[in-house]
Each structure stands twice: as structure tokens, then as C-alpha cells.
């Protein structure tokens, strides 16, 4: 008989042996549930952060910069700095495995919720009955029986398509978050994929049990799940520190913007005085007024460009801090062990770089020399 577990962490254990004919399964539902399209649109909006932060387009190969902004390869090839925060591309960009894997899992979810429903990944001709999160494939009833025979000694996690259909995208992502195993990358067994369960701090990589036993020079080892939790805690601690640093940058940015607005208002008042003087003093004085206007417009105030540079730098740093906070939050919410193990060193390095940032000091409030010169010439009129 055909038996499929109904809970997210269960296993399927049907077999094709014996004389008993397998029960005929009901095909997956072919019509969407009421309100399904609206729910799908809302869920898609929740995952707009998967798009390129530069052009807003969907990308199958998102790249993570050292400033922790994510761009598509097209936007990355056009510039040597981040178009959002203008940070120079120091370290080479890495693949954003979190976003790429999330995108792949969301595509599976959209197949499940599509009006026609998913088809069997094996025979391509029948409607899918179940989804195996270990094989990452859909199966019809017949192909599922074959799957169970081949994997009868393994506890694969299998869910009915109709059960997944009744849930939400977030529930599906949570259920599949840890479905992928981390495989050993040792060159000693290239023809065999072995699941990792041990972490070597010296090599900074995950190992299978046989490789760890043979590698006696690098002990002591750590449990892979414990190392994964340690890295997650480390990222959370860095995120808390960056949140406090972000508050300092926000306050400094507010002061810089206030000073820039004050100077612009002062500049506008001086322009009005120049125009009023020019109207009162007729032709002879108009010549002087034009010179004063030229002084204000043509000669930029000393320090104005420096203030603008500080503004750009503070805004860019704030964008990087916000991007770091979002990425660490999403890595913790949606990332599995594989994404965490692959991305944590790169993300940690970028976070440590951000930790060294300091909010800019408020600018000196003395009046620029050009303003004083302009006032003196106005009094002389």
C-alpha cells in the first residue's frame, strides 16, 4: 500500500513489493483555491528583496558585494563600485547562495500553486502527487512507487502536493530550509558524495566522518550543527553592534542635512539681498550687484564640496549598514546550513569592516569666507 506522512518532518515508506495492488492515489488538485491569486501576489511582494538592488530585475545569479548589497551580473559589470552606496569593490563579489536558493525554492512553490499544478519530474506525463524534498522532485503515483523501492532503506521526506498547496509560501520555505545536506568536499573520494556532520576549525570546512577520522592532525573537531549555531550567534551579535552604530550614523546624517539646509537658506537670503540692492542702485550699482551674484554662483563656498562629500559618505555608510542588517536577518530566517557555512566567512568579514566605521563629526559652524566677503561689499554700497 502507499503511505505518505502528513507532517513537515515525516518520512514516506511505501514499497512496491508483494501481491497487493497499490492504492490508487488521488491526483493533485488542478484548480487554485479561492483567493489564491491574491495570496500569491502578496507573497511575491514579500520577496521583492530577491531582485537586483540596482535594476530591480530578477536574476538567477545574484552577486553579493563586500558592502553587502546584492546586484545582478549585468549591473556588476558596468561599474567598479556599488551604484547604491558608492563603496569601492574591494574584495571580489561572491555568489549570494541565500538569494539563489530562496529563488529556486520559490519557483518550486509557484509550480505547486499554479493553476495546472506541477507535473511529474520523472515521466513528464502525469500530474504530480507528492514532492520529495530530499530528491527535490515531484512524483506521480507510479514513479513514487519506484522511488520508494530504490530508497527503501532511506527516510526521505515526502509531502503530498495538495497539503503543500494548502499552506503558505513561508511555511513551505521553513519546511524546506534544512532539507539540503552539506556534502564533503574532500578530494579523497571524488566519486562518492558523503554527508558532512563534523567541522574542522583549522581547515575551516565541513568533513564527513571517515575524512575526520583519517585527518588526525587537525583535531579537535566540532559538531557541524553546533558550529552552524555558533556562526549564527556570531552574526546576531555583530548585527546588534551594527544596529547601535547605525543609530550614530543616522544622527550624524541628520546633523549634516540640517547644516546643508541652513547654508542653502543662508545662500538664498544673500541672493535676495543682492537682487534688492541691484534694483535700488540702478545702473552703476547693478554692475556691482552682478559681480556679487557671480561671486556667489561661480565661486563655490569653501568647504561646500567637503560637506557634500561627507553627506555622500554618511548616506553610503548608512545604506551599507541597513543592507548588512537585512542580509543577516534573512540569512537567519531563510538560510540553511549550506548557505550559512558557505556565506558566513564572507559576510562576517564585511560586517567586521563595517564595524570599523565611525559616524562623521559635525562640521565647523564658522561662516564661509565667500559669505563674509559678499556682506562686506554689500555694506560698501
NORZIGI-V172289 format. One line per field, one symbol per residue. ss: DSSP state (~ for helix, > for strand, _ for the rest). phi: phi as a letter, one per 20 degrees, with the letter a starting at -180 (. if undefined). psi: psi as a letter, one per 30 degrees, with the letter a starting at -180 (. if undefined). A space follows every 50 residues. Layout:
ss=???
phi=???
psi=???
This chain:
ss=___________________________________~~~~~~~~~~~_~~~ ____________>>_____>>_~~~~~___>______>_____>>_~~~~ ~~~~~~~~~~~~~_____>_______>__>>>____>>>_~~~~~~~~~~ _______>>>~~~~~~__~~~~~~~~______>___~~~_____>__>>> ____>>>_~~~~~~_~~~___>>~~~~~~~~~~~~~~~~~~~~~~~~~~~ ~~~~~~~~~~~~~~~~~~~~~~~~~~~~~~_~~~~~~~~~~~~~~~~~__ ___~~~~~~~~~~~~~~~~~~~~~~~~~~~~~~~__~~~~~~~~~~~~~~ ~~~~~_____________~~~~~~~~~~~~_
phi=.dccfddfdecdcfcdeneffffffffffddffgmfffffffffffdfff fffedmefcecfddefemedcegffffebdbffedmfffffgfdfeffff ffffffffffffeffemfeffeemddffdccdffelbeceffffffgfff dfedefeccfffffffedfffffffegdfeeedfdfefbfecedfebcdd ffflbeceffffffeffdfeecffffffffffffffffffffffffffff ffffffffffffffffffffffffffffffelffefffffffffffeeef gfnfffffffffffffffffffffffffffffedfeffffffeggfffgf fffffefcffffffeffgfffffffffffff
psi=lkkklflegalkhllgllfkkkkjlklkkfkllkgeeeeeeeeeefgfff lkfefglkkfikkklffglklleeeefflglkfeggkkjdkkllkieeee eeeeeeeeeeeegleflllkfdffflkkelkjfefhlkkaeefeeeeeee hfgkikjkkkeeeeefaleeeeeeegegfklkkkgkffiffkjkkkfkkj eefhlklleeeeefiffglkllkeeeeeeeeeeeeeeeeeeeeeeeeeee eeeeeeeeeeeeeeeeeeeeeeeeeeeeeegbeefeeeeeeeeeeeeejk kkfeeeeeeeeeeeeeeeeeeeeeeeeeeeeeefkaeeeeeefeeeeeee eeeeffkkkllklkglkleeeeeeeeeeef.
